[in-house]
């Protein structure tokens, strides 16, 4: 089994802590968030510990906490400096990997 790189583990922990903090600031219990996100309280707790969850569950929890749109925007390549600089260039329709021979 492939191990998770340390930077990814750190990011999962940080995001989990941020989710827990936002939940508490909103005065919500893990059970309330779980019910609204269509998951279980143990899954919310797992996510808050940084143990990860599926992208679908994570996005559902973020939606409940009012953070989903910010995450979507953060992943928009045109929101980066480089993306804005390259915005006028045409994106390839398909990327192909050529064989060695």
BELRA-V109312 format. One record per residue. OMEGA is omega as a letter, one per 20 degrees, with the letter a starting at -180 (none if undefined). Layout:
omega=OMEGA
omega=OMEGA
//
This chain:
omega=a
omega=a
omega=a
omega=r
omega=a
omega=r
omega=r
omega=r
omega=r
omega=r
omega=r
omega=r
omega=a
omega=r
omega=r
omega=r
omega=r
omega=r
omega=r
omega=r
omega=r
omega=r
omega=a
omega=r
omega=r
omega=r
omega=a
omega=r
omega=r
omega=r
omega=r
omega=r
omega=a
omega=a
omega=a
omega=a
omega=r
omega=r
omega=a
omega=r
omega=r
omega=r
omega=r
omega=r
omega=r
omega=r
omega=a
omega=r
omega=a
omega=r
omega=r
omega=r
omega=r
omega=r
omega=a
omega=r
omega=r
omega=r
omega=r
omega=r
omega=r
omega=r
omega=r
omega=a
omega=r
omega=a
omega=a
omega=a
omega=r
omega=r
omega=r
omega=r
omega=a
omega=r
omega=r
omega=a
omega=r
omega=r
omega=r
omega=r
omega=a
omega=r
omega=r
omega=r
omega=a
omega=a
omega=a
omega=r
omega=r
omega=r
omega=r
omega=r
omega=r
omega=r
omega=a
omega=r
omega=a
omega=r
omega=a
omega=a
omega=none
//
